Amino acid sequence: MANEENRIKNSNLLMLYSETVLWGVIRGVLSLPFEHPFDRIKTTMQLYPNKRSKEVISEIKCLYNPNGSHQGIKGLGYGIRGFYSGAIPNTIRAASKNAYRWPLQFALPNFYSNLFGDEIERNYPGLKKLVTGLTIASLEAFIISPLERVKVWFMSVEKSKATFKNFMAQPHLFSEYYRGIWAVLPKQIISWTTYSYSDYKLREYAHTLTNKKQLGFLDLLLVSIGVALINTAAVMPFDAVKTRAQAANAIRVNNFGEVLKLICNIHKEAGIRGFYAGTRWKLVQYFINSCFTVTAMDYFENRFKEHVRLDSPPVNPALAQAGIFANRKVTEKIIEETSPETSVTSGNKKGIQ
């Protein structure tokens, strides 16, 4: 009987992982046609940080003009095709990273919560989110770096050379795929840790403010906008350095010392503005991303939490009320079921784990 129950639990968990992976891939593919043009503009502005907003608008118009050009900027003035330069590697990147990112993003917090124990979980409830972000960032930097490199290469290379054949013909191809990895790694770490923790804190605040156990689409969208502002402000300087390191004509960056030299070059060229070039386009891209993901991410996160709750062993309600058990999720659920006067409070806590 026990073996059959374990088999069913494992089967349900595998199905949950499969659904999460599938939706992550679908989301990555569906949103890219809307996101990529803004990514294209952001990347161009990072390569040419002295361009102003009016010039950016002119560049957008030129992108739809097959015979147009804009001050000699490579990749612009080639019609709609130029607007989607690097779209193929970018689509593969988005689909592949969502395939592993979503399951890890929902499963790792529960894993670290159990690993840290009740005392750490109670005193530092956001720590699991920070460690989750650090774990995914360290893994992801080496997975997506080659695809990021190809995407930026297509966006920065001359039109006549923008083919996969020319990219593959470069000497030392493996090192070309990982060009800029020393700039990618800190960017991913900052991106994931700020995203994970700000998302956790803003969701917590939203649950408290609205007194809702389940946030609606508008609530989640407002939370995602707040996360976008915080995350973009923290990440854009690192993203600008990463883009410069991965461009077609970039100087090879082999260590963190050379990353620092690249930072100095950007500052010398455009000052602080050089690190935030393309920020508004990044925010638009982030908003489009959120429209495709906020409700789905909340749904799967709750599914993973429910699986953890059902997988936990039965607990004596009296002992749970006394706060003896290490698994805080189980304790709060039992208190909620046995103490009607605390159901709203415990429900809110459950919503923000």
C-alpha positions in Angstrom: 0.0 0.0 0.0 2.8 2.4 1.0 4.6 1.6 -2.3 1.5 2.3 -4.3 1.1 5.7 -2.5 4.7 6.6 -3.2 4.3 5.6 -6.8 1.2 7.9 -7.2 3.0 10.8 -5.5 6.0 10.4 -7.7 3.8 10.2 -10.8 1.9 13.3 -9.8 5.2 15.1 -9.1 6.6 14.1 -12.5 3.4 15.3 -14.2 3.7 18.6 -12.4 7.3 19.0 -13.5 6.3 18.1 -17.1 3.4 20.6 -17.2 5.7 23.3 -15.8 8.4 22.6 -18.4 5.9 22.5 -21.2 4.3 25.8 -20.2 7.6 27.4 -19.8 8.7 26.5 -23.3 5.3 27.6 -24.8 5.6 30.9 -22.9 9.1 31.5 -24.2 8.1 30.9 -27.8 4.8 32.9 -27.7 6.1 36.0 -26.1 9.3 36.4 -28.2 7.7 37.9 -31.3 6.5 40.7 -29.1 9.5 41.0 -26.8 12.4 40.7 -29.3 12.0 44.0 -31.2 12.4 45.9 -27.9 15.4 43.7 -27.0 16.8 44.6 -30.4 16.5 48.3 -29.7 17.8 48.0 -26.1 20.9 46.1 -27.4 21.6 48.7 -30.1 21.4 51.5 -27.6 23.8 49.6 -25.3 26.3 49.4 -28.2 25.8 53.1 -29.0 25.0 54.6 -25.6 25.2 58.3 -26.7 22.0 58.0 -28.8 19.0 60.0 -27.5 15.3 59.1 -27.4 14.5 61.0 -30.6 17.2 59.1 -32.4 15.8 55.8 -31.1 12.4 56.7 -32.6 14.1 57.4 -35.9 15.9 54.1 -35.7 12.6 52.3 -35.1 11.2 53.9 -38.2 14.3 53.0 -40.2 13.8 49.3 -39.2 10.7 49.2 -41.3 12.3 50.9 -44.3 14.0 48.4 -46.6 16.2 51.1 -48.1 16.8 53.1 -45.0 19.8 53.6 -42.7 20.5 55.6 -39.6 23.9 57.2 -39.2 25.7 54.1 -40.3 24.5 52.0 -37.4 25.0 48.3 -38.4 21.8 46.2 -38.5 19.4 49.1 -38.9 17.6 50.1 -42.0 17.0 46.5 -43.2 13.2 46.5 -42.9 11.3 44.1 -40.7 14.1 41.5 -40.9 16.6 43.9 -39.3 14.1 44.4 -36.5 14.3 40.7 -35.7 18.0 40.2 -36.0 19.1 37.4 -33.7 15.5 36.2 -33.2 16.3 32.5 -33.8 18.9 32.1 -31.1 16.9 34.3 -28.8 13.8 32.1 -29.2 15.9 29.0 -28.6 17.4 30.7 -25.5 14.0 31.7 -24.1 12.4 28.3 -24.7 15.3 26.3 -23.2 15.9 28.5 -20.2 12.2 28.5 -19.3 12.2 24.7 -19.6 14.5 24.3 -16.6 14.0 27.7 -15.0 10.4 27.4 -14.0 10.6 24.0 -12.2 13.8 25.1 -10.4 12.2 28.4 -9.4 9.2 26.7 -7.8 10.9 23.6 -6.4 14.1 25.0 -4.9 12.5 27.3 -2.3 10.8 24.3 -0.8 14.0 22.3 -0.9 16.0 25.0 0.8 13.2 25.6 3.3 13.5 22.0 4.5 17.3 22.1 4.3 17.6 25.2 6.5 15.2 24.1 9.1 12.4 25.9 11.0 14.6 28.3 13.0 16.4 29.8 10.0 13.1 29.7 8.0 11.4 31.7 10.8 14.1 34.2 11.3 15.1 34.7 7.7 12.1 33.8 5.6 13.5 35.4 2.4 16.8 33.5 2.6 15.5 30.6 0.6 14.6 33.0 -2.3 18.0 34.5 -2.3 19.8 31.1 -2.4 17.4 29.9 -5.0 18.3 32.9 -7.2 22.0 32.3 -6.6 21.7 28.6 -7.5 19.8 29.2 -10.8 22.0 32.1 -11.8 25.2 30.1 -11.4 23.7 27.3 -13.5 22.1 29.4 -16.0 25.1 31.6 -16.9 26.9 28.6 -18.5 23.7 27.3 -20.2 22.5 30.5 -21.9 25.8 32.3 -22.5 26.4 30.7 -25.9 22.9 31.6 -27.1 23.2 35.1 -25.7 26.5 35.5 -27.5 25.0 34.4 -30.9 22.0 36.7 -30.4 24.2 39.8 -29.7 26.6 38.8 -32.5 23.7 38.8 -35.0 22.6 42.2 -33.7 26.0 43.8 -34.0 27.6 42.3 -37.1 27.5 43.8 -40.5 24.5 42.8 -42.6 26.6 41.0 -45.3 28.2 38.8 -42.6 25.1 38.0 -40.5 24.8 34.3 -41.2 25.2 31.2 -39.1 27.8 30.0 -41.5 30.0 33.0 -40.8 29.6 32.6 -37.1 30.5 28.9 -37.2 33.5 29.7 -39.4 35.3 31.7 -36.7 38.4 30.1 -35.2 38.3 28.8 -31.7 34.5 28.3 -31.9 34.0 27.0 -28.4 35.6 30.1 -26.9 33.6 32.3 -29.2 30.4 30.7 -27.8 31.5 31.6 -24.3 32.9 35.0 -25.1 31.8 37.4 -22.4 31.1 34.7 -19.8 32.9 36.7 -17.1 30.5 39.5 -17.7 27.5 37.2 -18.0 28.1 35.5 -14.6 27.8 38.6 -12.4 24.9 39.9 -14.5 22.9 36.6 -13.9 23.7 36.6 -10.2 22.6 40.2 -9.7 19.5 39.6 -11.9 18.3 36.5 -10.1 19.0 37.5 -6.5 17.3 40.9 -6.9 14.4 39.4 -8.8 13.8 36.5 -6.3 14.0 38.6 -3.2 12.0 41.6 -4.5 9.3 39.3 -5.9 9.0 37.6 -2.5 8.8 40.9 -0.5 6.4 42.6 -2.9 4.1 39.6 -3.0 4.2 39.5 0.8 3.3 43.2 0.9 0.5 42.7 -1.7 -1.0 39.9 0.4 -0.9 42.0 3.5 -2.3 45.1 1.7 -5.2 43.3 -0.1 -5.9 40.7 2.6 -6.2 38.2 -0.2 -5.1 34.5 0.0 -4.9 34.5 -3.8 -3.7 37.5 -5.7 -5.6 38.4 -8.9 -4.1 39.2 -12.3 -4.0 42.9 -11.7 -2.4 42.5 -8.3 0.2 40.2 -9.7 0.8 42.6 -12.6 1.4 45.5 -10.3 3.8 43.4 -8.2 5.7 42.5 -11.4 6.0 46.2 -12.4 7.5 46.9 -9.0 9.9 43.9 -9.4 10.7 45.2 -12.9 11.7 48.6 -11.6 13.9 47.2 -8.9 15.4 44.5 -11.0 16.1 46.7 -14.0 17.8 49.4 -11.9 20.1 46.8 -10.4 20.8 44.8 -13.6 21.1 47.3 -16.4 24.7 48.3 -15.7 25.8 44.6 -15.7 23.7 44.0 -18.8 25.4 46.8 -20.7 28.8 45.4 -19.9 27.6 41.9 -21.0 26.4 43.3 -24.3 29.6 45.0 -25.0 31.6 41.9 -24.1 29.5 39.7 -26.5 29.3 42.1 -29.5 30.7 41.0 -32.9 33.7 43.4 -32.7 34.2 43.1 -28.9 37.6 42.8 -27.3 38.0 39.4 -25.7 37.2 39.5 -22.0 39.0 36.6 -20.3 38.8 37.5 -16.6 37.2 39.9 -14.1 40.1 42.3 -14.4 39.3 42.8 -18.1 35.6 43.3 -17.2 36.7 46.2 -15.0 38.6 47.7 -17.9 35.4 47.4 -20.1 33.4 49.1 -17.4 36.0 52.0 -17.4 35.7 52.2 -21.2 31.9 52.5 -21.1 32.1 55.2 -18.4 34.7 57.1 -20.4 32.5 56.9 -23.5 29.1 57.9 -22.1 29.4 58.3 -18.3 26.7 56.8 -16.1 24.2 57.0 -18.9 26.2 54.4 -20.8 25.2 51.8 -18.2 21.5 52.6 -18.4 21.2 52.9 -22.2 18.0 51.2 -23.4 16.4 51.1 -20.0 12.9 52.2 -21.1 12.9 49.5 -23.8 13.9 46.9 -21.2 11.0 47.9 -19.0 8.6 47.6 -22.0 10.0 44.1 -22.6 9.6 43.2 -19.0 6.0 44.4 -19.0 5.2 42.2 -22.0 6.9 39.3 -20.3 4.8 39.8 -17.2 1.5 39.8 -19.1 2.4 36.3 -20.4 3.7 34.9 -17.1 2.3 36.3 -13.9 -0.8 34.2 -13.5 0.9 31.0 -14.8 3.8 31.4 -12.4 1.5 32.0 -9.4 -0.6 29.0 -10.4 2.4 26.6 -10.7 4.0 28.0 -7.5 0.8 27.2 -5.6 0.7 23.7 -7.2 4.3 23.0 -5.9 3.4 24.2 -2.4 0.3 22.1 -2.4 2.3 19.0 -3.4 4.7 19.7 -0.5 1.8 20.0 1.9 0.2 16.8 0.8 3.5 15.0 0.9 4.1 15.9 4.5 3.4 13.3 7.2 0.4 13.7 9.5 0.9 15.8 12.6 -0.8 16.0 15.9 -2.7 19.4 15.9 -2.0 20.0 19.6 1.7 19.7 19.1 1.5 21.8 16.0 -0.3 24.5 17.9 2.6 24.4 20.4 5.0 25.1 17.5 7.2 22.0 18.0 7.4 20.8 14.4 10.1 21.9 12.1 8.0 22.1 8.9 6.4 25.5 9.2 4.2 24.9 6.2 2.5 21.9 7.8 2.2 23.7 11.2 0.5 26.7 9.6 -1.9 24.5 7.7 -2.9 22.6 10.8 -3.3 25.8 12.8 -5.5 27.1 10.0 -7.7 24.0 10.1 -8.0 23.7 13.9 -8.2 27.5 14.8 -11.0 29.3 12.9 -10.1 32.6 14.5 -6.6 32.5 12.9 -7.7 31.2 9.5 -7.3 34.6 7.7 -3.8 35.2 9.1 -2.5 31.7 8.4 -4.1 31.9 4.9 -2.2 35.1 4.1 1.0 33.5 5.4 0.4 30.5 3.2 0.0 32.7 0.2 3.4 34.3 0.5 5.7 31.4 1.2 
